[in-house]
């Protein structure tokens, strides 16, 4: 009888240790996932002025680029690194922009000067 009680106590103690270990492992895993989601979610909720201010805090050049990006028509689109820029997408974005590129402006100026 005494051996049986000791066996049951050791079995319960072993199971309790395994449950505590498993619980701690799950806590570690979930605590590391939550902050990365919070950063992504908060970044998507920033206003355009907040994004510009944050870029200026990093570097002046980054702030200037962020201002130009916010003025463009694709400012609210989320950039996906897996999407590669190709010639077709670049031409489509240039066609949708209302401003002419520097090359097009130069061609127009040359045509005005030469009269052709």
N, C-alpha and C positions, 0 to 999 in steps of 0.2 A: 504494500500500500504506500509506503513512504517513497519507494522508488518511482512509483507511478505519479505521485504528486510532484516530485522533483522533475520528472520528465515533462509533465504538463506545464510547470512553471518555466522551465527552460525553453519549451516550445513557444509559449506565449511571449516570453521575453525576446526570442529570436524574431517572431513575426512583428512585434511592436518596433523593433529596431529597423526592420526592413521597410515598414510603413513610414517611419520617420525619415529614413534615408530617401525613399522615393518622393515623399512630400517636399523635402529640401531640394532635390534635383529639379522637380517641377517648378518650384518657386524661382530657382535660378534661371531656368529656361524662359519662363514667362516674364520675368523682370527684365531680361535682356531684349526681348521682343518689343515691349511696350514703348521704351524711349525712341526707338528708331521709327515707329509708326507715328509717334507724337511729333517728331521733327518734320516728317513728310507732310502730315496733316496741317501743321501750323504754317509751313512754307507756302502751301497752296492757298491759304486764306489771307495772305498779305495783300494789301492794296498796292497799287502801282507806286504811289509815293513812298510807302514803307520799303518797297524793294529798292527804289532809287536811294533812299537814305542809308539802307543797309549796305549797298554797294559802295557809296561814298565813304562809309566808315572803313571799308576794306582798303580801298585805293581810289584815288581821284579818277584814274583812267577807267576803272570798273564802273564808277558812277556815271561817267559820260556815256559809256557803252549801254548801261542800263537805261538811261534816259532815252537814247535812240531806239532801244528795243521797245520801250513802253509806248513810243510814238508810232511804231509800226503797226500794221494791221494784224500781225500774228503775235501780239504781245501776250494774249491770254492763252495761247496754245502751250500745252505742256510738252517740253522737249523730251524725246525718248532717245537715249544714246544708241539703241539698237537700230534706229532708223538712220541709214546712211544718206548723206546728201549726194544726189546724182545730178547729171546735167539736166535731165527732164524737170526735176523738182526745182532746180535753180532758175530755169527759164520760166517756169510757171509762176514762181514767186516774183520774178522781175516783171512779168506781164501784169500781175495784179497790183503791183506798187504804182501809185500815182506819180511818183517822182521818176524822172528819167535818170539813167545811170550817167556817169561821167563820160563814158565813151559816146553814148547817144547825144549828150549835150555838145560834145566836141564835133560830132558829125553835123549836127544842126548848125553850129556856128560856122563850120567850114563851108557848108552849103550857102549860108547867108553871105559870106564874104566873097565866094567865087561866083555866086549867082546861079548855080546849077541846081 
